[in-house]
Every structure is written in structure tokens, then in C-alpha cells.
Amino acid sequence: MSAQHLMPQRKSAARAGGVFAGLPGIWAKLSREPLGLAGFIILFILVFCALFAPWLAPFDPAAQNLKAAFLPPSLAHLAGTDEFGRDIFSRLVFGARITIATILAVSLIVGPIGLIIGVVSGFVGGRTDTVLMRFTDIVLSFPSLILALAFAAALGAGLETAIVAISLTSWPPIARLARAEALIVRHTDYVAAARLYGASPLRLLLLYIAPMCIPSVIVRLTLNMAGIILTAAALGFLGLGAQPPAPEWGAMISSGRKFMLDHWWVAVMPGIAILVTSLVFNLVGDTLRDLLDPRHGRS
């Protein structure tokens, strides 16, 4: 086999070797972050529960059994039962599927929108930067929860409209972060060298500037996921999110608040699920910041 045919194979092997060579370093950094490692483990458990909910849940989350209403937590019902006799643990497991799906959907919408607006604003500058950033400031001037409630009320109740409402209010911080990164990257030496070699503005934007902003955007998205969870739970609590009998955690708290004094587990268990999930995404976001951004690395 000729040397020309071997070159692509050698380059592919070198890339693969570089990727796998970095894994021990990532694992070494992660092992020095016990809270971050615990966050990744719990996040894996949550995703596992969301994917395999039908096999992990001991009961049908929508099956009613009025004779078993308000049973306290026990071995038969780990989180107790609600006013309709539905197993709360099974509803929490299926609710993880709704929560993870909401987070992923919002992130897939917000990430590209914020990245594109921020990178274009920071790279082009001038009047384009002024218009885009003033529009971003207008959206940021409204409390995100109030704005999400307004959009959800205007679009109608439902999980899909809740995702759209949350997305419409969550992109401005991503855009401002991407703009700040683009302002730094566009003045680097390698971008100047690419410009001297005749790279077009579109090529500079897509191949040299945007990829350097992606790690910071990913970290910011991960840190924003806790806020997305709380906003989605608030919409569900107010009846603007996923509709009954869907086991959405915010809606479960709303239906269980009437029984807090006598049957605390009906509202407390989904509240604990929201608390743990939000905390996990904060821990994962902080750890990803240390792993992906060397400026925040610890010695």
C-alpha cells in the first residue's frame, strides 16, 4: 500500500489517539471533584430512569386505586400514594422522563439561537451588534418566569407550549456569553492569520470563532438547566405545563399541596425530586466549567 493511502489512516489514528489520550486527564480532574463526580453519577441515574421508566416503575403511574389512597411511604410504596391511590414513586420515575425531555428540548432550541446571535453580534460589530444586543437587553429586562408565564398563557397550556415559552426567555444569557467570547476570539493571532490568508468572513465565523465559543455555551447551558427545571415546575404548578394525568413534578406538588398537613409525602416527594435534580445540574455545570475551561481550572 502506498504512502498516500496510508496518510489518511495515520491521521485518523492520530486523532483517535489524541481523543483517548485526553480521557485519563479528564478522569484525573473528575476524580479530584468528588461532588462533581457524584453529580455525574446521579445524573446518569436520572437519565437511566427516564429511558427505562416502564421497566423500573413498579406500578402504572396513571392507575387509580382509591382503596390505597394516602398510604404513607413503605416497602410496597416507596414514596407513598396520592389522593387517587397512585404510586408516587412510579410517577416520579415517569416524571423524570418529562423533565429530561423538557431540558433537552429547551437546550437544543436555546443553545443554537443564543450561540448564533451572540457570535454574529460579537464578530460583525457595529450597527448589527447594537441592534442584536439592545433586543437581548429588552428580553433580559423582564423577569424570565413572568415572561414565560405570559407566553405560556398566550400560547395555551401544554408541555409543548411550555417548552416554547421557556425557550423564548432563556436564550439572552447564552447570547451575551457567546458575544463576549467572540469579542475575545476575533482578536486572536490565528484568526488574524486566517484573515491574511484570505479566509472569508463566513469561514472565519463558522470555523474559527464559533467552535471556540461552544465549550462556554455548553457550560452555561448546563448551569441554566436548574433554572429550566424550576421554570417548568412553576408552569406545571400553575396548570400551564404538562396536563393531568401526566406525572409532571410541578403539577404533582400543586395537587398535593391541599393535603400537606395530613399527608406530607404527596407534595414533599416531588419537591425533593426537583431539588435533587436542580442541585445535580448545578454540580455538573460547575464541574464541566473546570474541565472545559482552563481559566477556571484548579491547581
C-alpha positions as CSV (number, residue, x, y, z in Angstrom):
1,M,0.0,0.0,0.0
2,S,1.4,3.4,-1.0
3,A,2.3,6.2,1.4
4,Q,-0.6,8.3,0.1
5,H,-3.1,5.7,1.1
6,L,-1.6,5.4,4.5
7,M,-1.7,9.1,5.3
8,P,-5.5,9.3,5.9
9,Q,-5.3,6.2,8.1
10,R,-2.4,7.7,10.1
11,K,-4.3,11.0,10.6
12,S,-7.4,9.2,11.7
13,A,-5.4,7.1,14.1
14,A,-3.7,10.2,15.4
15,R,-7.0,11.9,16.0
16,A,-8.4,8.9,17.8
17,G,-5.2,8.6,19.9
18,G,-5.5,12.3,20.8
19,V,-9.1,11.8,22.0
20,F,-8.4,8.7,24.0
21,A,-5.1,10.2,25.3
22,G,-7.1,13.0,26.9
23,L,-9.5,10.7,28.7
24,P,-7.1,9.9,31.6
25,G,-6.6,13.6,32.2
26,I,-10.3,14.3,32.3
27,W,-10.8,11.3,34.6
28,A,-8.0,12.6,36.9
29,K,-9.6,16.0,37.1
30,L,-13.0,14.5,37.7
31,S,-11.6,12.3,40.5
32,R,-10.4,15.4,42.3
33,E,-14.0,16.7,42.3
34,P,-16.0,14.3,44.5
35,L,-19.1,16.5,44.4
36,G,-18.9,16.7,40.6
37,L,-18.4,13.0,40.3
38,A,-21.4,12.4,42.5
39,G,-23.4,14.8,40.3
40,F,-22.5,12.9,37.2
41,I,-23.4,9.6,38.8
42,I,-26.8,10.9,39.9
43,L,-27.4,12.5,36.5
44,F,-26.7,9.1,34.9
45,I,-29.2,7.5,37.3
46,L,-31.8,10.1,36.3
47,V,-31.3,9.6,32.6
48,F,-31.4,5.8,33.1
49,C,-34.7,6.2,35.0
50,A,-36.1,8.4,32.2
51,L,-35.1,5.9,29.5
52,F,-36.2,2.7,31.2
53,A,-39.2,4.1,33.2
54,P,-41.7,1.5,32.0
55,W,-39.4,-1.3,33.4
56,L,-38.3,0.5,36.6
57,A,-41.6,1.8,37.8
58,P,-43.3,-0.9,40.0
59,F,-46.8,0.5,39.1
60,D,-48.7,2.2,36.3
61,P,-48.3,5.9,37.1
62,A,-51.9,6.7,35.9
63,A,-53.6,3.6,37.5
64,Q,-56.0,4.7,40.3
65,N,-56.8,2.7,43.4
66,L,-59.0,4.6,45.8
67,K,-58.7,1.9,48.4
68,A,-55.0,2.6,48.6
69,A,-55.2,6.4,48.8
70,F,-52.9,8.3,51.0
71,L,-50.7,5.4,52.0
72,P,-47.5,6.5,53.7
73,P,-44.1,5.6,52.4
74,S,-43.4,1.9,52.9
75,L,-41.7,-1.1,51.2
76,A,-44.8,-1.6,49.0
77,H,-44.9,2.1,48.0
78,L,-41.5,3.7,48.5
79,A,-42.9,7.3,48.3
80,G,-46.4,6.6,49.4
81,T,-49.6,7.1,47.3
82,D,-51.6,10.2,46.4
83,E,-55.3,11.1,46.7
84,F,-56.2,8.7,43.9
85,G,-54.1,5.8,45.2
86,R,-51.5,6.2,42.5
87,D,-47.9,5.2,43.4
88,I,-45.9,8.3,43.8
89,F,-42.5,6.7,43.2
90,S,-43.7,5.4,39.9
91,R,-45.0,8.8,39.0
92,L,-41.6,10.3,39.9
93,V,-39.8,7.9,37.7
94,F,-42.1,8.7,34.7
95,G,-41.8,12.4,35.7
96,A,-38.1,12.2,35.2
97,R,-38.8,11.4,31.6
98,I,-40.8,14.6,31.2
99,T,-38.2,16.6,33.0
100,I,-35.3,15.3,31.0
101,A,-37.2,15.7,27.7
102,T,-38.0,19.3,28.6
103,I,-34.4,20.1,29.5
104,L,-33.1,18.6,26.2
105,A,-35.7,20.3,24.1
106,V,-35.1,23.7,25.6
107,S,-31.3,23.3,25.4
108,L,-31.5,22.3,21.7
109,I,-33.5,25.4,21.0
110,V,-31.8,27.9,23.2
111,G,-28.2,26.8,22.5
112,P,-28.1,27.4,18.8
113,I,-30.2,30.5,18.9
114,G,-28.0,32.1,21.6
115,L,-24.8,31.0,20.0
116,I,-25.7,32.4,16.6
117,I,-27.0,35.7,17.9
118,G,-24.0,36.2,20.2
119,V,-21.3,35.1,17.8
120,V,-22.7,37.2,14.9
121,S,-23.1,40.2,17.2
122,G,-19.5,40.0,18.6
123,F,-17.9,39.2,15.2
124,V,-19.7,41.7,13.0
125,G,-19.9,44.6,15.5
126,G,-21.2,48.0,14.6
127,R,-24.9,48.5,14.0
128,T,-25.6,44.8,13.9
129,D,-24.1,44.4,17.4
130,T,-26.1,47.3,18.7
131,V,-29.5,46.1,17.3
132,L,-29.0,42.5,18.5
133,M,-27.8,43.4,21.9
134,R,-30.5,46.0,22.5
135,F,-33.1,43.4,21.6
136,T,-31.3,41.0,24.0
137,D,-31.4,43.6,26.8
138,I,-35.1,44.1,26.2
139,V,-35.8,40.4,26.8
140,L,-33.5,40.4,29.8
141,S,-35.3,43.4,31.4
142,F,-38.3,41.2,32.0
143,P,-38.2,38.5,34.8
144,S,-37.8,35.2,33.0
145,L,-40.5,33.4,35.0
146,I,-43.1,36.2,34.4
147,L,-42.3,36.3,30.7
148,A,-42.5,32.5,30.4
149,L,-45.9,32.6,32.2
150,A,-47.1,35.3,29.8
151,F,-46.0,33.3,26.7
152,A,-47.5,30.0,28.1
153,A,-50.8,31.7,28.9
154,A,-50.9,33.2,25.4
155,L,-49.9,30.0,23.6
156,G,-52.1,27.7,25.7
157,A,-51.5,25.1,28.4
158,G,-49.4,22.1,27.4
159,L,-45.9,20.6,27.6
160,E,-45.0,21.7,24.0
161,T,-46.1,25.3,24.6
162,A,-44.2,25.3,28.0
163,I,-41.1,24.3,26.2
164,V,-41.5,27.1,23.6
165,A,-42.3,29.6,26.4
166,I,-39.2,28.7,28.4
167,S,-37.0,28.8,25.2
168,L,-38.2,32.3,24.3
169,T,-37.0,33.6,27.7
170,S,-33.8,31.5,28.2
171,W,-31.6,32.5,25.2
172,P,-30.4,36.0,26.1
173,P,-27.7,34.9,28.7
174,I,-26.3,32.5,26.2
175,A,-26.2,35.2,23.5
176,R,-24.4,37.6,25.8
177,L,-21.8,34.9,26.8
178,A,-21.2,34.0,23.2
179,R,-20.8,37.6,22.2
180,A,-18.2,38.1,25.0
181,E,-16.3,35.0,23.8
182,A,-16.5,36.1,20.2
183,L,-15.1,39.6,21.1
184,I,-12.1,37.9,22.6
185,V,-11.5,35.2,19.9
186,R,-11.8,37.6,16.9
187,H,-8.7,39.4,18.0
188,T,-6.5,36.3,18.5
189,D,-3.4,35.7,16.3
190,Y,-4.8,32.6,14.5
191,V,-7.9,34.5,13.4
192,A,-5.8,37.3,12.1
193,A,-3.5,34.9,10.3
194,A,-6.6,33.2,8.7
195,R,-7.9,36.6,7.6
196,L,-4.5,37.4,6.0
197,Y,-4.6,34.1,4.1
198,G,-7.9,35.2,2.5
199,A,-10.5,33.4,4.7
200,S,-13.9,34.8,4.1
201,P,-15.9,36.3,7.0
202,L,-18.3,33.4,6.9
203,R,-15.4,30.9,7.1
204,L,-13.9,32.8,10.0
205,L,-17.2,32.8,11.8
206,L,-18.1,29.2,11.3
207,L,-14.7,27.5,11.5
208,Y,-12.6,29.8,13.7
209,I,-14.8,31.7,16.1
210,A,-18.0,29.8,16.7
211,P,-16.2,26.5,17.7
212,M,-14.2,28.4,20.4
213,C,-17.4,29.7,21.9
214,I,-19.1,26.3,22.1
215,P,-17.5,25.0,25.4
216,S,-18.5,28.1,27.3
217,V,-22.0,27.8,25.9
218,I,-22.3,24.2,26.9
219,V,-21.2,25.0,30.4
220,R,-23.7,27.9,30.6
221,L,-26.5,25.7,29.3
222,T,-25.7,23.1,31.9
223,L,-25.9,25.7,34.7
224,N,-29.1,27.1,33.2
225,M,-30.8,23.7,33.4
226,A,-31.6,24.1,37.0
227,G,-33.5,27.3,36.2
228,I,-35.2,25.4,33.3
229,I,-36.4,22.7,35.8
230,L,-37.7,25.3,38.2
231,T,-39.5,27.3,35.5
232,A,-41.0,24.1,34.0
233,A,-42.1,23.1,37.5
234,A,-43.7,26.5,38.1
235,L,-45.6,26.3,34.9
236,G,-46.8,22.9,35.8
237,F,-47.7,24.1,39.3
238,L,-49.9,26.8,37.8
239,G,-51.5,24.4,35.3
240,L,-49.7,25.8,32.2
241,G,-47.3,22.9,31.7
242,A,-47.9,19.2,31.2
243,Q,-51.6,18.4,31.8
244,P,-53.1,15.7,34.1
245,P,-52.8,12.8,34.3
246,A,-49.2,13.3,33.1
247,P,-46.8,12.8,36.2
248,E,-45.1,16.2,35.9
249,W,-43.4,17.1,39.2
250,G,-44.7,20.7,39.4
251,A,-48.3,19.5,38.8
252,M,-47.8,16.8,41.4
253,I,-46.9,19.5,44.0
254,S,-49.9,21.6,43.0
255,S,-52.3,18.7,43.5
256,G,-50.6,17.6,46.8
257,R,-50.4,21.0,48.5
258,K,-54.0,20.6,49.6
259,F,-53.0,17.6,51.7
260,M,-49.7,18.9,53.1
261,L,-50.8,19.0,56.8
262,D,-52.1,15.4,56.9
263,H,-50.3,13.7,54.1
264,W,-47.0,15.4,53.7
265,W,-45.4,13.0,51.3
266,V,-47.8,13.8,48.4
267,A,-46.2,17.2,47.8
268,V,-42.8,16.7,49.5
269,M,-41.6,13.8,47.4
270,P,-41.9,15.6,44.0
271,G,-40.4,18.7,45.7
272,I,-37.4,16.6,46.7
273,A,-37.1,15.3,43.2
274,I,-37.0,18.9,41.8
275,L,-34.5,19.9,44.5
276,V,-32.1,17.0,43.8
277,T,-32.3,17.3,40.0
278,S,-31.6,21.1,40.2
279,L,-28.7,20.5,42.5
280,V,-27.2,17.8,40.3
281,F,-27.2,20.0,37.2
282,N,-25.5,22.8,39.2
283,L,-22.8,20.4,40.3
284,V,-22.4,19.0,36.8
285,G,-22.2,22.6,35.3
286,D,-19.5,23.7,37.8
287,T,-17.5,20.5,37.1
288,L,-17.8,21.0,33.3
289,R,-16.6,24.6,33.7
290,D,-13.4,23.3,35.4
291,L,-13.0,20.5,32.8
292,L,-13.7,22.5,29.6
293,D,-12.4,26.0,30.5
294,P,-8.7,26.0,31.7
295,R,-9.1,29.6,33.0
296,H,-11.3,28.1,35.8
297,G,-9.1,25.1,36.4
298,R,-7.8,24.3,39.8
299,S,-4.2,23.6,40.5
